[in-house]
């Protein structure tokens, strides 16, 4: 495989494919274009009653791009991870270029959860998330979904779907439908820094 550069990575996203590695110690990268794709509908996501209670409690702080490296490393800090050294460096490079972003959850001054991904046009490509406190990653997703909606994004790609993502309203669609949505999203321009982050009440009021 030829060298994967930040420019090549962004072109891949524009074609609907994303990189993975077998594990953190595998130096190779392969490209993935799933037959069925996970997405979050940006209008009509669901917040459970238990999560709503945690969001309403507001014993946390939410930030955008305050600790991208911390979120990236939090996502890789697990027994099985597809984030090898090259992939880690590529996302750090995209962050420096303003093309990768993170949303962080802080509790008592400690980073306890977060999610990161890549933006291109009106699409947000969610890469990974982590949590070291109950529901911290779910809180991060709820705030991120509302924030992306307010900033004009039309597509939130989750790559694959899990029970965790489905519990917040993620759905699975065929590859062909995903590529149509991607084509539409790339025709639009959205800026994740265009608006301040929503308040807990704004997140809850937009939940289906």
Backbone as ProteinMPNN parsed JSONL, in Angstrom:
{"seq_chain_A": "XXXXXXXXXXXXXXXXXXXXXXXXXXXXXXXXXXXXXXXXXXXXXXXXXXXXXXXXXXXXXXXXXXXXXXXXXXXXXXXXXXXXXXXXXXXXXXXXXXXXXXXXXXXXXXXXXXXXXXXXXXXXXXXXXXXXXXXXXXXXXXXXXXXXXXXXXXXXXXXXXXXXXXXXXXXXXXXXXXXXXXXXXXXXXXXXXXXXXXXXXXXXXXXX", "coords_chain_A": {"N_chain_A": [[0.844, -1.193, 0.0], [0.48, 2.255, -0.796], [1.872, 5.163, 0.831], [-0.142, 6.442, 3.418], [-1.489, 9.532, 3.585], [-2.54, 12.645, 5.158], [-4.016, 14.076, 3.191], [-4.747, 12.025, 1.402], [-6.318, 10.51, 3.116], [-8.483, 12.244, 3.593], [-9.551, 12.366, 1.025], [-10.408, 9.745, 0.819], [-12.466, 9.664, 2.749], [-14.268, 11.317, 1.436], [-15.07, 9.614, -0.547], [-16.435, 7.741, 0.804], [-15.12, 5.769, 2.283], [-13.167, 4.42, 5.001], [-10.321, 4.249, 7.274], [-8.769, 1.42, 8.905], [-6.993, -0.63, 11.283], [-5.697, -3.877, 12.062], [-4.91, -4.222, 14.726], [-3.373, -2.44, 17.506], [-0.661, -2.926, 17.24], [-0.194, -3.655, 14.662], [1.281, -2.585, 11.741], [0.018, -2.04, 9.357], [-2.585, -0.564, 7.301], [-5.966, -0.822, 6.37], [-8.704, -0.319, 4.063], [-12.167, 0.437, 4.528], [-15.481, -0.101, 3.479], [-18.43, -0.467, 4.386], [-21.071, -2.873, 3.706], [-23.511, -2.407, 4.905], [-24.326, 0.539, 6.587], [-23.821, 2.476, 9.525], [-25.635, 5.219, 10.808], [-26.443, 8.349, 12.411], [-29.549, 9.747, 12.499], [-29.969, 13.17, 12.312], [-32.108, 14.541, 13.122], [-34.463, 13.761, 15.424], [-33.257, 11.999, 17.274], [-32.935, 9.74, 20.047], [-33.229, 10.022, 23.538], [-32.86, 8.252, 26.421], [-34.837, 7.843, 29.458], [-33.232, 7.475, 31.702], [-30.75, 8.448, 30.848], [-31.484, 11.059, 30.292], [-31.966, 11.992, 32.876], [-29.355, 12.014, 33.86], [-28.159, 13.893, 32.171], [-29.663, 16.141, 32.86], [-28.836, 16.503, 35.437], [-26.356, 17.699, 35.243], [-23.694, 17.597, 36.254], [-21.161, 17.952, 35.13], [-18.843, 19.101, 32.629], [-18.845, 20.279, 29.269], [-16.828, 20.364, 26.409], [-15.387, 21.568, 23.321], [-12.95, 20.449, 21.173], [-10.976, 20.744, 23.119], [-9.235, 18.893, 24.19], [-8.119, 17.077, 22.149], [-6.147, 15.111, 21.694], [-6.219, 13.753, 24.121], [-8.782, 12.595, 24.024], [-8.503, 10.984, 21.739], [-6.489, 9.209, 22.61], [-7.822, 8.124, 24.777], [-9.791, 6.691, 23.471], [-8.249, 4.743, 22.251], [-7.28, 3.342, 24.363], [-7.807, 0.517, 25.208], [-8.375, -3.027, 25.381], [-8.647, -4.251, 22.833], [-8.022, -2.566, 19.894], [-8.309, -0.603, 16.914], [-6.71, 1.465, 16.389], [-3.713, 2.189, 15.397], [-0.217, 3.236, 15.534], [0.278, 4.791, 13.218], [-2.303, 5.518, 12.337], [-3.112, 6.967, 14.575], [-1.336, 9.181, 14.397], [-2.137, 10.253, 11.955], [-4.726, 11.228, 12.535], [-4.119, 13.132, 14.453], [-2.728, 14.889, 12.822], [-4.811, 15.675, 11.088], [-6.411, 16.986, 12.931], [-4.779, 19.168, 13.586], [-4.965, 20.471, 11.183], [-7.521, 21.352, 11.232], [-9.518, 19.613, 10.496], [-10.297, 17.404, 11.89], [-12.047, 16.71, 14.913], [-12.932, 16.979, 18.391], [-15.178, 16.196, 21.049], [-15.509, 16.762, 24.418], [-16.11, 15.341, 27.68], [-16.08, 16.402, 30.961], [-15.48, 15.769, 34.386], [-15.261, 16.91, 37.589], [-12.867, 18.132, 36.859], [-11.555, 16.171, 35.445], [-10.999, 14.327, 32.463], [-13.507, 12.368, 31.361], [-14.868, 11.192, 29.326], [-15.582, 11.089, 25.772], [-15.781, 11.914, 22.247], [-14.601, 11.576, 18.915], [-14.03, 12.755, 15.556], [-14.176, 13.31, 11.972], [-14.628, 16.097, 9.827], [-16.197, 17.004, 6.788], [-17.364, 18.981, 4.313], [-20.816, 18.928, 4.699], [-20.791, 16.725, 6.327], [-20.209, 14.653, 9.156], [-17.897, 12.419, 10.238], [-17.981, 10.043, 12.446], [-15.552, 8.654, 14.491], [-14.572, 7.307, 16.879], [-15.262, 6.65, 20.377], [-15.069, 7.128, 23.954], [-15.319, 6.185, 27.427], [-14.97, 6.686, 30.87], [-16.563, 6.956, 32.972], [-19.879, 6.432, 34.179], [-22.155, 6.517, 31.552], [-20.827, 8.626, 30.274], [-19.873, 8.689, 27.605], [-22.291, 8.483, 26.256], [-23.498, 10.869, 27.009], [-21.723, 12.608, 25.736], [-22.261, 11.979, 23.028], [-24.98, 12.742, 22.825], [-24.828, 15.536, 23.184], [-23.153, 16.138, 21.033], [-24.662, 15.368, 18.763], [-26.835, 17.185, 18.832], [-25.372, 19.538, 18.603], [-24.131, 19.277, 16.062], [-26.399, 19.308, 14.443], [-27.336, 21.933, 14.873], [-25.254, 23.312, 13.741], [-25.501, 22.923, 11.049], [-24.943, 20.476, 9.799], [-25.616, 17.582, 7.779], [-25.234, 14.878, 7.775], [-24.352, 12.303, 9.943], [-22.107, 10.039, 10.282], [-21.677, 6.857, 11.586], [-20.222, 4.693, 10.941], [-20.153, 1.678, 11.744], [-22.866, -0.067, 13.399], [-23.799, -0.364, 16.789], [-25.143, -1.905, 19.787], [-25.013, -0.003, 21.773], [-24.915, 2.434, 20.3], [-27.316, 2.193, 18.918], [-29.111, 2.435, 20.998], [-29.237, 5.126, 21.372], [-30.426, 5.948, 19.106], [-29.214, 5.451, 16.646], [-29.177, 4.172, 13.301], [-29.211, 1.608, 10.739], [-28.267, 1.576, 7.373], [-28.477, 0.711, 3.835], [-25.502, 0.44, 1.792], [-25.698, 1.827, -0.703], [-27.676, 3.759, -0.191], [-26.383, 5.193, 1.781], [-24.244, 6.321, 0.334], [-25.63, 8.058, -1.334], [-26.607, 9.881, 0.562], [-24.167, 10.839, 1.47], [-23.148, 12.09, -0.846], [-24.987, 14.194, -1.064], [-24.45, 15.531, 1.366], [-21.834, 16.409, 0.961], [-22.151, 18.458, -0.788], [-22.758, 20.611, 0.678], [-21.737, 23.132, 3.025], [-20.62, 23.055, 6.273], [-19.879, 24.179, 9.576], [-18.293, 23.197, 12.367], [-17.522, 24.799, 14.407], [-19.18, 26.95, 14.344], [-21.228, 27.604, 16.083], [-21.875, 28.021, 19.6], [-21.611, 25.427, 22.086], [-24.504, 23.416, 22.844], [-26.829, 23.873, 25.598], [-27.65, 21.776, 28.475], [-30.497, 21.744, 28.688], [-31.251, 22.466, 26.104], [-30.297, 20.305, 24.638], [-31.951, 18.272, 25.657], [-34.49, 19.211, 24.953], [-34.578, 18.838, 22.235], [-34.657, 16.169, 21.853], [-36.171, 13.178, 20.656]], "CA_chain_A": [[0.0, 0.0, 0.0], [1.216, 3.503, -0.786], [1.799, 5.867, 2.101], [-1.399, 7.128, 3.698], [-1.258, 10.906, 4.008], [-3.797, 13.314, 5.509], [-4.778, 14.393, 1.977], [-5.339, 10.779, 0.915], [-7.353, 10.132, 4.069], [-9.65, 13.079, 3.347], [-10.15, 11.917, -0.242], [-11.099, 8.493, 1.105], [-13.737, 10.004, 3.385], [-15.148, 11.849, 0.409], [-15.563, 8.492, -1.347], [-17.211, 6.861, 1.665], [-14.337, 4.709, 2.903], [-12.418, 4.876, 6.167], [-9.185, 3.362, 7.559], [-8.675, 0.644, 10.137], [-5.881, -1.561, 11.394], [-6.119, -5.07, 12.792], [-4.698, -3.948, 16.136], [-2.448, -1.318, 17.723], [0.714, -3.292, 16.895], [-0.123, -3.948, 13.234], [1.629, -1.336, 11.053], [-0.731, -1.886, 8.106], [-3.904, 0.057, 7.291], [-6.824, -1.255, 5.272], [-9.847, 0.575, 3.852], [-13.443, -0.219, 4.788], [-16.7, 0.494, 2.927], [-19.369, -1.528, 4.787], [-22.279, -3.104, 2.915], [-24.531, -1.668, 5.638], [-23.633, 1.636, 7.267], [-24.496, 3.089, 10.654], [-25.721, 6.674, 10.829], [-27.38, 8.979, 13.334], [-30.411, 10.804, 11.969], [-29.71, 14.348, 13.138], [-33.399, 14.997, 13.642], [-35.233, 12.655, 15.97], [-32.519, 11.024, 18.062], [-33.663, 9.368, 21.263], [-32.524, 10.03, 24.817], [-33.631, 7.466, 27.396], [-35.153, 8.575, 30.689], [-32.084, 7.431, 32.623], [-29.741, 9.375, 30.341], [-32.015, 12.414, 30.476], [-31.72, 12.372, 34.271], [-27.928, 12.337, 34.017], [-27.908, 15.159, 31.482], [-30.313, 17.195, 33.64], [-28.051, 16.687, 36.667], [-25.35, 18.684, 34.828], [-22.494, 17.569, 37.105], [-20.097, 17.743, 34.154], [-18.606, 20.192, 31.679], [-18.685, 19.842, 27.89], [-15.97, 21.249, 25.622], [-15.119, 21.19, 21.938], [-11.544, 20.586, 20.758], [-10.134, 21.164, 24.242], [-8.216, 17.872, 24.441], [-8.277, 16.086, 21.091], [-5.221, 14.007, 21.913], [-6.711, 12.982, 25.245], [-9.9, 11.777, 23.559], [-7.945, 9.976, 20.84], [-5.796, 8.188, 23.407], [-8.837, 7.439, 25.564], [-10.447, 5.73, 22.584], [-7.31, 3.655, 21.952], [-6.869, 2.695, 25.615], [-8.651, -0.651, 25.47], [-7.654, -4.259, 25.054], [-8.656, -4.389, 21.377], [-8.212, -1.283, 19.23], [-7.85, -0.515, 15.525], [-5.921, 2.694, 16.286], [-2.275, 1.941, 15.516], [0.575, 4.463, 15.624], [0.105, 5.6, 12.018], [-3.644, 6.086, 12.369], [-3.096, 8.004, 15.609], [-0.656, 10.361, 13.889], [-2.961, 10.835, 10.889], [-5.811, 12.03, 13.105], [-3.504, 14.313, 15.055], [-2.451, 15.801, 11.714], [-6.083, 16.252, 10.642], [-6.829, 17.93, 13.963], [-3.981, 20.392, 13.412], [-5.45, 21.121, 9.965], [-8.895, 21.774, 11.445], [-10.417, 18.681, 9.816], [-10.737, 16.444, 12.896], [-12.553, 17.442, 16.071], [-13.332, 16.162, 19.537], [-16.058, 16.758, 22.079], [-15.051, 16.17, 25.671], [-16.906, 15.397, 28.908], [-15.197, 16.551, 32.119], [-16.11, 15.7, 35.693], [-14.285, 17.272, 38.63], [-11.602, 18.478, 36.229], [-10.959, 15.019, 34.774], [-11.609, 13.898, 31.213], [-14.141, 11.077, 31.64], [-15.513, 10.662, 28.13], [-15.487, 11.944, 24.6], [-15.957, 11.347, 20.913], [-13.887, 12.369, 17.917], [-14.34, 12.407, 14.174], [-13.664, 14.134, 10.874], [-15.659, 16.842, 9.114], [-15.968, 17.293, 5.371], [-18.628, 19.512, 3.841], [-21.85, 18.827, 5.717], [-20.727, 15.379, 6.912], [-19.336, 14.35, 10.287], [-17.56, 10.997, 10.252], [-17.628, 9.67, 13.806], [-14.518, 7.622, 14.482], [-14.547, 6.477, 18.079], [-15.608, 7.349, 21.612], [-14.648, 6.389, 25.138], [-15.945, 6.6, 28.667], [-14.457, 6.107, 32.109], [-17.603, 7.196, 33.973], [-21.176, 5.971, 33.689], [-22.893, 7.298, 30.549], [-20.096, 9.801, 29.778], [-19.855, 8.694, 26.14], [-23.654, 8.771, 25.806], [-23.664, 12.315, 27.174], [-20.959, 13.237, 24.655], [-22.99, 11.8, 21.775], [-26.196, 13.551, 22.84], [-24.438, 16.926, 22.94], [-22.592, 16.257, 19.689], [-25.734, 15.29, 17.77], [-27.538, 18.468, 18.828], [-24.452, 20.567, 18.107], [-24.001, 19.12, 14.61], [-27.658, 19.767, 13.844], [-27.371, 23.398, 14.926], [-24.19, 23.856, 12.894], [-25.831, 22.739, 9.645], [-24.534, 19.189, 9.235], [-26.734, 16.761, 7.304], [-24.891, 13.461, 7.887], [-23.497, 11.848, 11.039], [-21.729, 8.665, 9.952], [-21.114, 6.116, 12.718], [-19.518, 3.553, 10.346], [-20.897, 0.472, 12.095], [-23.865, 0.171, 14.446], [-23.69, -1.221, 17.968], [-26.283, -1.745, 20.692], [-24.804, 1.275, 22.458], [-25.33, 3.503, 19.391], [-28.733, 2.02, 18.625], [-29.892, 2.9, 22.147], [-29.382, 6.572, 21.211], [-31.16, 6.257, 17.882], [-28.501, 5.154, 15.404], [-29.838, 3.197, 12.435], [-28.355, 1.006, 9.726], [-28.824, 1.764, 6.034], [-27.653, 0.08, 2.8], [-24.37, 1.214, 1.275], [-26.126, 2.731, -1.775], [-28.365, 4.892, 0.431], [-25.36, 5.996, 2.462], [-23.491, 7.115, -0.642], [-26.503, 9.163, -1.761], [-26.586, 10.867, 1.641], [-22.838, 11.44, 1.484], [-23.074, 13.013, -1.989], [-25.757, 15.374, -0.689], [-23.757, 16.244, 2.44], [-20.614, 17.04, 0.453], [-22.525, 19.659, -1.536], [-23.028, 21.657, 1.652], [-20.65, 23.501, 3.911], [-21.003, 23.221, 7.675], [-18.736, 24.541, 10.414], [-18.55, 22.705, 13.721], [-17.213, 25.867, 15.361], [-20.027, 28.094, 14.022], [-22.099, 27.916, 17.217], [-21.443, 27.507, 20.901], [-22.213, 24.138, 22.42], [-25.836, 23.565, 23.439], [-27.002, 23.652, 27.033], [-28.377, 20.534, 28.742], [-31.923, 21.883, 28.376], [-31.402, 22.465, 24.646], [-30.116, 18.912, 24.198], [-33.13, 17.491, 26.034], [-35.68, 19.675, 24.254], [-34.547, 18.373, 20.852], [-34.72, 14.705, 21.822], [-37.469, 12.6, 20.281]], "C_chain_A": [[0.877, 1.239, 0.0], [1.007, 4.211, 0.551], [0.458, 6.576, 2.248], [-1.073, 8.502, 4.28], [-2.589, 11.519, 4.452], [-4.647, 13.651, 4.283], [-5.464, 13.147, 1.425], [-6.49, 10.338, 1.821], [-8.624, 10.947, 3.835], [-10.326, 12.711, 2.025], [-10.934, 10.623, -0.035], [-12.448, 8.755, 1.769], [-14.745, 10.513, 2.361], [-15.715, 10.781, -0.504], [-16.32, 7.476, -0.5], [-16.45, 5.724, 2.291], [-13.524, 5.284, 4.062], [-11.351, 3.844, 6.523], [-9.359, 2.593, 8.858], [-7.372, -0.148, 10.113], [-6.357, -2.757, 12.206], [-5.971, -4.89, 14.295], [-3.628, -2.874, 16.275], [-1.027, -1.627, 17.28], [0.892, -3.629, 15.419], [0.183, -2.651, 12.482], [0.776, -1.059, 9.82], [-2.096, -1.242, 8.337], [-4.695, -0.534, 6.126], [-8.053, -0.351, 5.235], [-11.148, -0.205, 3.962], [-14.579, 0.599, 4.16], [-17.825, -0.507, 3.192], [-20.582, -1.653, 3.856], [-23.465, -2.401, 3.566], [-23.835, -0.687, 6.573], [-24.472, 2.156, 8.429], [-24.491, 4.603, 10.537], [-26.618, 7.107, 11.989], [-28.242, 9.954, 12.55], [-30.27, 12.03, 12.876], [-30.998, 14.984, 13.65], [-34.136, 13.758, 14.158], [-34.426, 11.622, 16.711], [-33.189, 10.861, 19.426], [-32.738, 9.417, 22.481], [-33.397, 9.302, 25.829], [-33.88, 8.295, 28.653], [-33.965, 8.592, 31.649], [-30.986, 8.39, 32.16], [-30.209, 10.814, 30.505], [-31.783, 12.895, 31.903], [-30.265, 12.771, 34.479], [-27.595, 13.672, 33.34], [-28.473, 16.32, 32.301], [-29.515, 17.51, 34.908], [-26.909, 17.685, 36.451], [-24.141, 18.759, 35.762], [-21.262, 17.277, 36.255], [-19.935, 19.026, 33.338], [-18.383, 19.59, 30.307], [-17.816, 20.853, 27.152], [-15.815, 20.699, 24.209], [-13.654, 21.461, 21.636], [-10.623, 21.055, 21.882], [-9.017, 20.163, 24.531], [-8.375, 16.753, 23.417], [-7.389, 14.873, 21.338], [-5.675, 13.131, 23.074], [-7.876, 12.082, 24.857], [-9.402, 10.653, 22.663], [-7.286, 8.85, 21.633], [-6.768, 7.44, 24.319], [-9.548, 6.377, 24.748], [-9.55, 4.518, 22.298], [-6.944, 2.838, 23.185], [-7.848, 1.582, 25.983], [-7.912, -1.878, 24.975], [-7.547, -4.469, 23.545], [-8.907, -3.031, 20.765], [-7.673, -1.346, 17.813], [-6.96, 0.705, 15.319], [-4.448, 2.351, 16.491], [-1.534, 3.28, 15.484], [0.368, 5.372, 14.411], [-1.268, 6.266, 11.993], [-3.723, 7.194, 13.415], [-2.471, 9.291, 15.08], [-1.476, 11.04, 12.796], [-4.077, 11.697, 11.469], [-5.282, 13.243, 13.849], [-3.196, 15.351, 13.975], [-3.734, 16.464, 11.209], [-6.612, 17.257, 11.657], [-6.073, 19.253, 13.817], [-4.428, 21.178, 12.185], [-6.892, 21.604, 10.092], [-9.919, 20.866, 10.799], [-10.876, 17.534, 10.72], [-11.062, 17.209, 14.171], [-12.933, 16.464, 17.177], [-14.307, 16.933, 20.407], [-15.763, 16.009, 23.365], [-16.092, 16.313, 26.779], [-15.931, 15.403, 30.088], [-16.025, 16.447, 33.398], [-15.031, 15.912, 36.753], [-12.9, 17.52, 38.028], [-10.927, 17.348, 35.486], [-11.726, 14.694, 33.496], [-12.184, 12.498, 31.41], [-14.86, 10.491, 30.431], [-15.346, 11.611, 26.96], [-15.678, 11.173, 23.319], [-15.161, 12.209, 19.942], [-14.257, 11.88, 16.526], [-13.806, 13.456, 13.217], [-14.832, 14.847, 10.218], [-15.222, 17.105, 7.68], [-17.299, 17.736, 4.787], [-19.642, 19.496, 4.967], [-21.888, 17.47, 6.381], [-19.789, 15.358, 8.108], [-19.144, 12.847, 10.321], [-17.086, 10.631, 11.659], [-16.656, 8.504, 13.8], [-14.563, 6.723, 15.707], [-14.944, 7.325, 19.279], [-15.133, 6.503, 22.79], [-15.358, 6.946, 26.358], [-15.251, 5.921, 29.835], [-15.413, 6.353, 33.261], [-18.945, 6.819, 33.357], [-21.821, 6.986, 32.754], [-22.127, 8.498, 29.986], [-20.059, 9.837, 28.254], [-21.241, 8.95, 25.574], [-23.963, 10.26, 25.934], [-22.94, 13.049, 26.04], [-21.706, 13.138, 23.336], [-24.233, 12.673, 21.722], [-25.879, 15.018, 22.56], [-23.919, 17.105, 21.519], [-23.688, 16.249, 18.629], [-26.48, 16.619, 17.692], [-26.642, 19.573, 18.268], [-24.29, 20.479, 16.587], [-25.256, 19.617, 13.897], [-27.704, 21.282, 13.78], [-26.343, 24.036, 14.0], [-24.397, 23.569, 11.408], [-25.362, 21.449, 9.01], [-25.771, 18.392, 8.821], [-26.469, 15.266, 7.456], [-23.976, 13.244, 9.081], [-23.275, 10.363, 10.802], [-21.125, 8.005, 11.19], [-20.358, 4.867, 12.257], [-20.278, 2.252, 10.569], [-21.924, 0.827, 13.17], [-23.645, -0.834, 15.571], [-24.951, -1.034, 18.808], [-26.22, -0.405, 21.413], [-25.296, 2.426, 21.586], [-26.82, 3.409, 19.08], [-29.602, 2.534, 19.764], [-30.088, 4.409, 22.108], [-30.042, 6.947, 19.891], [-30.415, 6.035, 16.59], [-29.252, 4.085, 14.621], [-28.836, 2.686, 11.409], [-29.037, 1.153, 8.367], [-27.93, 1.062, 5.013], [-26.564, 1.028, 2.287], [-24.818, 2.236, 0.225], [-26.829, 3.959, -1.207], [-27.375, 5.802, 1.138], [-24.618, 6.879, 1.466], [-24.332, 8.251, -1.21], [-26.51, 10.27, -0.718], [-25.238, 11.591, 1.705], [-22.695, 12.457, 0.353], [-23.808, 14.313, -1.671], [-25.006, 16.199, 0.358], [-22.534, 16.998, 1.921], [-20.905, 18.272, -0.386], [-22.75, 20.858, -0.623], [-21.775, 21.946, 2.478], [-21.198, 23.706, 5.316], [-19.736, 23.467, 8.481], [-19.046, 24.153, 11.851], [-18.236, 23.748, 14.786], [-18.128, 27.076, 15.17], [-20.898, 28.53, 15.187], [-21.473, 27.408, 18.503], [-22.152, 26.191, 21.174], [-23.573, 24.34, 23.074], [-25.809, 23.361, 24.948], [-27.694, 22.312, 27.256], [-29.859, 20.627, 28.382], [-32.159, 21.89, 26.873], [-31.222, 21.053, 24.076], [-31.385, 18.115, 24.469], [-34.363, 17.92, 25.252], [-35.723, 19.205, 22.814], [-34.663, 16.861, 20.73], [-36.122, 14.24, 21.477], [-38.092, 11.867, 21.453]], "O_chain_A": [[1.89, 1.29, 0.697], [0.082, 3.895, 1.3], [-0.017, 7.228, 1.318], [-0.456, 8.609, 5.339], [-3.651, 10.972, 4.155], [-5.871, 13.526, 4.33], [-6.627, 13.202, 1.024], [-7.514, 9.851, 1.341], [-9.725, 10.398, 3.875], [-11.552, 12.744, 1.929], [-11.99, 10.426, -0.635], [-13.454, 8.147, 1.404], [-15.928, 10.178, 2.418], [-16.728, 11.005, -1.167], [-16.794, 6.465, -1.018], [-17.067, 4.785, 2.792], [-13.232, 6.48, 4.098], [-11.457, 2.686, 6.12], [-10.014, 3.059, 9.79], [-6.739, -0.312, 9.069], [-7.325, -2.649, 12.959], [-6.816, -5.356, 15.06], [-3.042, -2.445, 15.281], [-0.26, -0.713, 16.976], [2.014, -3.865, 14.971], [-0.592, -1.7, 12.58], [0.809, 0.051, 9.289], [-2.683, -1.356, 9.413], [-4.161, -0.721, 5.032], [-8.401, 0.293, 6.224], [-11.229, -1.361, 3.546], [-14.629, 1.822, 4.292], [-18.145, -1.313, 2.319], [-21.053, -0.664, 3.296], [-24.326, -1.86, 2.872], [-22.878, -1.039, 7.262], [-25.694, 2.262, 8.322], [-23.469, 5.203, 10.207], [-27.439, 6.333, 12.482], [-27.713, 10.909, 11.982], [-30.438, 11.92, 14.09], [-30.968, 15.862, 14.513], [-34.395, 12.822, 13.401], [-34.844, 10.467, 16.789], [-33.916, 11.741, 19.887], [-31.614, 8.916, 22.447], [-34.541, 9.691, 26.065], [-33.224, 9.311, 28.885], [-33.717, 9.591, 32.324], [-30.363, 9.065, 32.979], [-29.409, 11.694, 30.824], [-31.446, 14.058, 32.125], [-29.971, 13.738, 35.181], [-26.838, 14.478, 33.881], [-27.833, 17.365, 32.422], [-29.519, 18.643, 35.389], [-26.542, 18.426, 37.363], [-23.623, 19.843, 36.031], [-20.425, 16.452, 36.622], [-20.789, 19.911, 33.366], [-17.798, 18.513, 30.185], [-18.039, 22.059, 27.255], [-16.079, 19.526, 23.945], [-13.174, 22.579, 21.825], [-9.603, 21.694, 21.623], [-7.97, 20.539, 25.058], [-8.72, 15.624, 23.767], [-7.837, 13.734, 21.204], [-5.535, 11.909, 23.025], [-7.955, 10.938, 25.305], [-9.824, 9.506, 22.805], [-7.507, 7.673, 21.349], [-6.568, 6.26, 24.605], [-9.871, 5.302, 25.252], [-10.041, 3.403, 22.124], [-6.362, 1.76, 23.065], [-8.611, 1.695, 26.943], [-6.936, -1.769, 24.233], [-6.483, -4.823, 23.038], [-9.912, -2.394, 21.082], [-6.702, -2.051, 17.538], [-6.503, 0.958, 14.205], [-3.988, 2.235, 17.627], [-2.162, 4.336, 15.413], [0.292, 6.591, 14.56], [-1.381, 7.446, 11.663], [-4.327, 8.239, 13.173], [-3.016, 10.375, 15.29], [-1.506, 12.268, 12.717], [-4.351, 12.781, 10.953], [-5.938, 14.285, 13.872], [-3.383, 16.549, 14.188], [-3.751, 17.664, 10.934], [-7.197, 18.272, 11.278], [-6.666, 20.327, 13.916], [-4.291, 22.401, 12.142], [-7.429, 22.202, 9.159], [-11.057, 21.275, 10.571], [-11.763, 16.77, 10.337], [-10.438, 18.225, 14.475], [-13.214, 15.291, 16.931], [-14.262, 18.161, 20.486], [-15.767, 14.778, 23.398], [-16.854, 17.28, 26.812], [-15.071, 14.529, 30.202], [-17.134, 16.976, 33.475], [-14.033, 15.193, 36.805], [-11.885, 17.158, 38.622], [-9.836, 17.532, 34.946], [-12.954, 14.777, 33.459], [-11.432, 11.543, 31.606], [-15.407, 9.392, 30.517], [-15.012, 12.783, 27.133], [-15.73, 9.943, 23.309], [-15.056, 13.423, 20.12], [-14.727, 10.758, 16.341], [-13.08, 14.369, 13.61], [-15.909, 14.27, 10.068], [-14.057, 17.386, 7.397], [-18.258, 16.964, 4.764], [-19.372, 19.988, 6.062], [-22.914, 17.092, 6.945], [-18.716, 15.962, 8.084], [-20.111, 12.091, 10.419], [-15.935, 10.877, 12.018], [-16.915, 7.479, 13.17], [-14.589, 5.499, 15.576], [-14.96, 8.554, 19.212], [-14.834, 5.318, 22.64], [-15.925, 8.038, 26.321], [-14.977, 4.722, 29.792], [-15.115, 6.003, 34.403], [-19.113, 6.886, 32.139], [-22.009, 8.15, 33.107], [-22.719, 9.317, 29.282], [-20.201, 10.909, 27.665], [-21.366, 9.572, 24.519], [-24.613, 10.841, 25.065], [-23.477, 13.992, 25.459], [-21.777, 14.119, 22.596], [-24.517, 13.282, 20.691], [-26.581, 15.669, 21.786], [-24.212, 18.11, 20.872], [-23.644, 17.047, 17.693], [-26.729, 17.125, 16.598], [-27.113, 20.446, 17.539], [-24.312, 21.502, 15.903], [-25.168, 20.273, 12.859], [-28.069, 21.854, 12.752], [-26.531, 25.158, 13.53], [-23.553, 23.935, 10.589], [-25.381, 21.334, 7.785], [-26.833, 18.51, 9.431], [-27.384, 14.462, 7.282], [-22.952, 13.913, 9.22], [-24.143, 9.537, 11.085], [-20.176, 8.527, 11.775], [-19.906, 4.075, 13.083], [-20.972, 1.778, 9.67], [-21.854, 1.897, 13.776], [-23.344, -2.003, 15.329], [-25.733, -0.114, 18.568], [-27.242, 0.244, 21.636], [-26.016, 3.3, 22.068], [-27.506, 4.428, 18.989], [-30.71, 3.017, 19.528], [-31.007, 4.926, 22.742], [-30.201, 8.13, 19.588], [-30.921, 6.391, 15.526], [-29.883, 3.203, 15.203], [-27.759, 3.254, 11.232], [-30.231, 0.888, 8.229], [-26.751, 0.836, 5.284], [-26.699, 2.25, 2.348], [-24.373, 3.384, 0.253], [-26.61, 5.074, -1.68], [-27.505, 7.025, 1.103], [-24.391, 8.059, 1.732], [-23.792, 9.308, -1.536], [-26.43, 11.451, -1.055], [-25.176, 12.794, 1.96], [-22.182, 13.556, 0.563], [-23.315, 15.401, -1.969], [-24.932, 17.423, 0.25], [-22.233, 18.097, 2.388], [-19.996, 19.053, -0.669], [-22.912, 21.984, -1.093], [-20.882, 21.108, 2.603], [-22.15, 24.462, 5.508], [-18.653, 23.015, 8.108], [-19.95, 24.71, 12.475], [-18.639, 23.599, 15.94], [-17.887, 28.124, 15.769], [-21.271, 29.699, 15.276], [-20.653, 26.49, 18.498], [-23.173, 25.885, 20.558], [-23.779, 25.325, 23.783], [-24.887, 22.756, 25.495], [-28.273, 21.761, 26.319], [-30.416, 19.68, 27.825], [-33.174, 21.367, 26.411], [-31.919, 20.663, 23.139], [-31.845, 17.366, 23.607], [-35.2, 17.082, 24.919], [-36.799, 19.17, 22.216], [-34.757, 16.331, 19.623], [-37.118, 14.806, 21.926], [-39.185, 11.316, 21.326]]}, "name": "protein", "num_of_chains": 1, "seq": "XXXXXXXXXXXXXXXXXXXXXXXXXXXXXXXXXXXXXXXXXXXXXXXXXXXXXXXXXXXXXXXXXXXXXXXXXXXXXXXXXXXXXXXXXXXXXXXXXXXXXXXXXXXXXXXXXXXXXXXXXXXXXXXXXXXXXXXXXXXXXXXXXXXXXXXXXXXXXXXXXXXXXXXXXXXXXXXXXXXXXXXXXXXXXXXXXXXXXXXXXXXXXXXX"}
